[in-house]
Amino acid sequence: MLAKALKPRVRKIGGSIGVILPKEAVSRLGIHDGESLFLIEGPPGTDRVTTNSSELVMKLKKVENIIGRYHNTIRRLAN
C-alpha cells in the first residue's frame, strides 16, 4: 500500500515561520491547537512528525547506549 502524501504549507506568522497542516493531517495526528509536535530526524528525506515524545526519548536512549558501548570507536572515527 502506498503512503498518501499530504502537503502542509509554510507561512510567515509575525517574526516566525508556521507550518499549516491540512485537516486530514490534523485528524490523523489527533492534535489540537496549542499542542506540541516533535520532529524526529531520520536519514535524509525521512524525518517524521509525531505528537508522542516517548518515541524520541526511546531513540535517544538507544543512541546513548550505542555511544556508551562504542565510545572509543566513535572517538577514533571523529578524528
Secondary structure, 3 states (H helix, E strand, C coil): CCCCCCCCEEEEECCEEEEECCHHHHHHHCCCCCCCCEEECCCCCCCEEECCHHHHHHHHHHHHHHHHHCHHHHHHHHC
